[in-house]
Amino acid sequence: MDIQLTKDGELVVIHDERVDRTTDGTGYVKDYTLARLKELKIDAGNGRHERIPAMEEVLALLGDRLGQGLKINIELKNSIIPYHGMEEKIVELIHKTGFQNNIVYSSFYAKSLERLKSLDSGAKLGILDTKVSDCLYKCKGGCGAAALHPFWKGMDLSKEKLEGYRVRAWLSGHLYPEKPTGTLLNLGALEDLGITDVFLNEPEMYLDN
């Protein structure tokens, strides 16, 4: 999941920096208060609507599953808009709920991961970029990440050079409001490239495979 900050400093879960693509509103998340953001509607089909959730609400919703060992990836969407204080807010919230062992933090912005590490020395970090070589470059630059999060088509290093790292690949498509493809990825072929994990929007498709 991706987090951003509202105008009044609240953590919310939304992918785009703007609300235009996925809601009936317009403009940047950073220019909305949480209350105003909650007024926007997300078309869920069949006349139903959803709302943009606060990060605190998501943790409450997942609380039982997290207690059973579920792990979640939280991406700080701060490489385009530098949300001041985001690292402190998310670390404080996670520690308040006691789920710090269930969280992987990721970002395209290496300095943000350095900041997270300074706030929580035990934080699990993954560095994002398009090419796995750029992820590795950032990682060796001292951001503190133990995992590489490249685009799946950006595997430009041999599998041998990636030994010792979790390589969690992200994929294009399947993102709301796009329709599900109904097709399965060839996970074996991705593994041959050195990919150890994938970010999926349809994990239920793989339960019997």
Secondary structure in CASP SS format (residue, H / E / C, confidence):
PFRMAT SS
TARGET T0000
AUTHOR 0000-0000-0000
METHOD secondary structure of the structure
MODEL  1
M C 1.00
D E 1.00
I E 1.00
Q E 1.00
L E 1.00
T C 1.00
K C 1.00
D C 1.00
G C 1.00
E C 1.00
L E 1.00
V E 1.00
V E 1.00
I C 1.00
H C 1.00
D C 1.00
E C 1.00
R E 1.00
V C 1.00
D C 1.00
R C 1.00
T C 1.00
T C 1.00
D C 1.00
G C 1.00
T C 1.00
G C 1.00
Y E 1.00
V H 1.00
K H 1.00
D H 1.00
Y C 1.00
T C 1.00
L H 1.00
A H 1.00
R H 1.00
L H 1.00
K C 1.00
E C 1.00
L C 1.00
K C 1.00
I E 1.00
D E 1.00
A E 1.00
G E 1.00
N C 1.00
G C 1.00
R E 1.00
H E 1.00
E E 1.00
R C 1.00
I C 1.00
P C 1.00
A E 1.00
M H 1.00
E H 1.00
E H 1.00
V H 1.00
L H 1.00
A H 1.00
L H 1.00
L H 1.00
G H 1.00
D H 1.00
R H 1.00
L H 1.00
G H 1.00
Q C 1.00
G C 1.00
L C 1.00
K C 1.00
I E 1.00
N E 1.00
I E 1.00
E E 1.00
L E 1.00
K C 1.00
N C 1.00
S C 1.00
I C 1.00
I C 1.00
P C 1.00
Y C 1.00
H C 1.00
G C 1.00
M H 1.00
E H 1.00
E H 1.00
K H 1.00
I H 1.00
V H 1.00
E H 1.00
L H 1.00
I H 1.00
H H 1.00
K H 1.00
T H 1.00
G C 1.00
F C 1.00
Q H 1.00
N H 1.00
N H 1.00
I E 1.00
V E 1.00
Y E 1.00
S E 1.00
S E 1.00
F C 1.00
Y C 1.00
A H 1.00
K H 1.00
S H 1.00
L H 1.00
E H 1.00
R H 1.00
L H 1.00
K H 1.00
S H 1.00
L H 1.00
D C 1.00
S C 1.00
G C 1.00
A C 1.00
K E 1.00
L E 1.00
G E 1.00
I E 1.00
L E 1.00
D E 1.00
T C 1.00
K C 1.00
V H 1.00
S H 1.00
D H 1.00
C H 1.00
L H 1.00
Y H 1.00
K H 1.00
C H 1.00
K H 1.00
G H 1.00
G H 1.00
C H 1.00
G C 1.00
A C 1.00
A C 1.00
A E 1.00
L E 1.00
H E 1.00
P E 1.00
F E 1.00
W H 1.00
K H 1.00
G H 1.00
M C 1.00
D C 1.00
L C 1.00
S C 1.00
K H 1.00
E H 1.00
K H 1.00
L H 1.00
E C 1.00
G C 1.00
Y C 1.00
R E 1.00
V E 1.00
R E 1.00
A E 1.00
W E 1.00
L C 1.00
S C 1.00
G C 1.00
H C 1.00
L C 1.00
Y C 1.00
P C 1.00
E C 1.00
K C 1.00
P C 1.00
T C 1.00
G C 1.00
T C 1.00
L C 1.00
L C 1.00
N C 1.00
L H 1.00
G H 1.00
A H 1.00
L H 1.00
E H 1.00
D H 1.00
L C 1.00
G C 1.00
I C 1.00
T C 1.00
D E 1.00
V E 1.00
F C 1.00
L C 1.00
N C 1.00
E C 1.00
P H 1.00
E H 1.00
M H 1.00
Y H 1.00
L C 1.00
D C 1.00
N C 1.00
END
